[in-house]
């Protein structure tokens, strides 16, 4: 089955004997035959995602709207919108999750670990919230139907201004975001009665036309299934700023490169030490040769001095002998 198609359908089941869950989905084919026995439950308890946001950009959108009335009077509306955007990477989910979480839409085998993140001001002092969701291009079978996932935050003007100043102040390394997905509609995952939500994978409910047995359930249950706005209010946004001269985000590749450079540098130092030793040995030999030459010169000078002394001694003795005989 290609991940470019959406041949999968959903079969809805009412959960029996559970105090926390009302229903779950099983993925089936178009004929209703089970493709996977995995049960997909709405996220109800203990659900959270950690998202690392990097490659930040600060955006300003200028907009003009023009309205014409029956009286031919024209009214222009000018405003601007500021927001912070970047690419988010899913880092971790709940404690009991196996591996890095992924996002996909029901009907697809995609497993995506990135999503676009936007942070914008509300424009008033109302409650802050976030929206997590995804869209797919239902063009048709055997056509590449793109999936896009998004996480949007709406902050009060004051809090957005504080975050904006931090981002524009320089030195910001990344933003780490934690969203609590408890009772956020439209999101599904595995679930256990004892440990709660498991975030190995997260599925997003896109369209109720994928449910093949809707007629078997009452309208109230179908309404709860179709609530898929991905709205949540419990979250944290933490900024990380570098301090000192060390790198806080050294990757494995960067570490290997650094260790290789240090090894080469140490090897070069060893060679320089060897060169120094060789140079010092040469100097020592030169000094020893100079000492030996000086010693030989001293001996020769001593011999010459002795011969000169003997010569003058012989002359003095001869002179004394001649004087004695003369007298």
Secondary structure, 3 states (H helix, E strand, C coil): CCCCCCCCEEEEEECCCCCCCCEEEEEECCCCCECCCCCEEECCCCCEEEEEEEEEEEEEEEEEEEEECCCCCEEEEEEEEEEEEEEEEEEECCCCCCCCCCEEECCCCCCECEEEEEEEECCCCCCCEEEEEEEECCCCCCCCCCEEEEEEEEECHHHHHHHHHHHHCCCEEEEEEEEECCCCCCEEEEEECCCEEEEEEEEECCCHHHECCHHHCCHHHHHHHHCCCCEECCEEEEEEECCCCCCCCCCHHHHHHHHHHHHHHHHHHHHHHHHHHHHHHHHHHHHHHHHHHHHHHHHHHHHHHHHHHHHHHHHHHHHHHHHHHHC
